[in-house]
Amino acid sequence: MRDARLHAGIPVKPVYGPEDLAGRDPARDIGRPGEYPFTRGIHRHMYRDRLWTMRQYIGFGTPAETNARFKYLMAHGQDALNVAFDLPTQLGLDSDHPSADGEVGRVGMAIDTLADMEDAFAGIPLDRVSVSLTINGMAAPITAMYYAVADKQGAAADRVVTTPQNDILKEFVARGTWIYPVDPSLRLVGDLIEFSARRYPRSNPVSVCGYHIREAGCTTAQEMAYGLAIAEAYIAMMVRRGMDVDDFAPRVSFNFTAWGKIFEEVAKFRAGRRLYARMVRERFGARNPKSCMFRSLIGGGGSAFTVQEPENNIVRGAYIALAGALSGAQTMALPTYDEAYTIPSAKAQLIALRTMQICAEESGAADTADPLAGSYYVEALTNAMEEKILEELAAVERMGGIVEGVRTGAVQAEVARQAYLFEQQLVSGEIPKVAVNTHVGEQPAEADREVELYAFDPRVAETQVAKLARVRRERDARAAEAALRRLTDEARGSTNLMEPIMEAVTAYATLGEICQAMKTVFGEHKEPVKW
Amino acid sequence: MKVLIAKPGLDGHDRGAKVVAHALRDAGVEVVYSGLKRTPEEIVHEAVQEDVDVVGLSILSGAHLPLSRRVLDGLRAQGAGDIRVVVGGIIPPRDVAALTALGVSRVFPMGTPLPEIVTFFAKAAEERRA
């Protein structure tokens, strides 16, 4: 008989039955959808009341180009945005910084000043769409710019729904857009959470990401364990800062992937929701059920996609969408089939959007809440995943907790070790990948691959740099300088930095200047190079 | 045989770089890994200081052409033009020839089997030593 094993290392039996659920209390552990501990999902009727939002990750070139692509996808039924920023923006460098050479507008849109954010959202009413901002080290100033644009549009503060990612701990583990050392970075995360909770109460000021850590190589159980540990660290920090857990936890959200084996993914989310609910209630004493809800974007998974026969990735994307639907996603985003080649084409993005729409409206996956509940296999697997996640959480504790594990690089080393193990299993064929290590036919010629490559326009940088120079020239230089001085002064203390950041942003201080105003106090992170 | 695996530029995706570093180490190669966000100049300096045979650049942001050019120019300027440079990452097919024309010994686009990468590094290092 063929061996079957999950990414979390759990062996799969050929058949499951009632004996696999012995000793469990269904009412306590599984419950009903919309009820604590939310194993079966956070809403009573799930997609019957409200479908998941579809939120493809987009952004490239100048804010004006990105604005056009936003409108294209919205015209095709996408109901929310998920903004990609270029690397200089993510790292707090202006477009004319020497290190930005070759990177301006490449993997996302370039933002230097509030003027860029105004152009990016021109004609898009920020009191009516919800917008995710994939920004972390610079989450505070970029979100400040977003709030400033919403204010300028006249949007009521309690109608502004944005989700800055603002999860710096996972940046230290994976993805790498850290700037400041761990402690001041955490302070900025907390400042944005606190400020948003008070001023823009419907914004979701942190999106805790297991997703990128999984993409960097960890297992399913580790993805959930690290995500939960990071969420716990942020919640503990906010409580230490004097906030009541129920004042911000209802707006904490998550971002996880679902590219693996479908039932393992479903079990991961069911177990994760249960563990999160119990942690928030039992450890932090939350009274509001909304505080205990694991609300998640589910999707992504570009690492599952292949260069070989790229059209097969469309099929892989459909399975990810199905896994996401069966897992109880609140939001979904899919990688595009051309991901291993290029910045997505409009066609590839439309196919990804259509994939989610077909899953939502044609497949029946959205007809009833948690349709796999009661399956011997899925319930047994949910329990097994819960145990594995708890084991991984214990391993994090042995590293001294997630913050310490990130600081020393112990988490990074473990993720790299798992990535290597996974690659070895691909080489050996233990993990099958069609057209890569199994059913490998003759590879099509490059010309037949039909991937439309994104034509990066080097004039993007020139346009951006010229605009930046114009903004610098035309702004009230004294106001910008005074705001930056205030920011540096307050960075030395311990007050919330969002007010001075808002002041700097609205005075058209550049992102690079704002980043630097804090860097003179905070210094730079030194990466513990562990592999 | 000694190799520097490096991450030039601003790109923070290091899974591929670390996997290759692990595989080379398992194959008996001495590996130095630069860590993230090194400038081309820092990479050139480290390659010369460590006297490596091959530099492996990992770039997933799309900025592979300018970054590779700066590393190659820097090595030549340091009189270390014999150090082989290979590039891996998200490299569109049309850029493979452009990188080769710059002097890159070999390009490993996304999806290259790991054993192929290890074999090439070993061969390149051997040739440089010879």
Interface residues (C-beta under 8 A of the other chain):
Chain A: L87 P88 Q90 L91 L93 S99 A100 D101 G102 E103 R106 V107 E171 A174 R175 G176 T177 E215 A216 G217 S303 T306 V307 Q308 A340 Y341 T342 I343 A416 R417 A419 Y420 E423 Q424 L426 V427 V436 E446 R449 L453 F456 E527 V529 W531
Chain B: G9 L10 D11 G12 H13 D14 R15 K18 V19 A21 H22 A23 Y33 S34 G35 L36 K37 T39 S61 G62 A63 L65 P66 L67 I90 P92 P93 R94 P109 M110 G111 P113 L114 P115
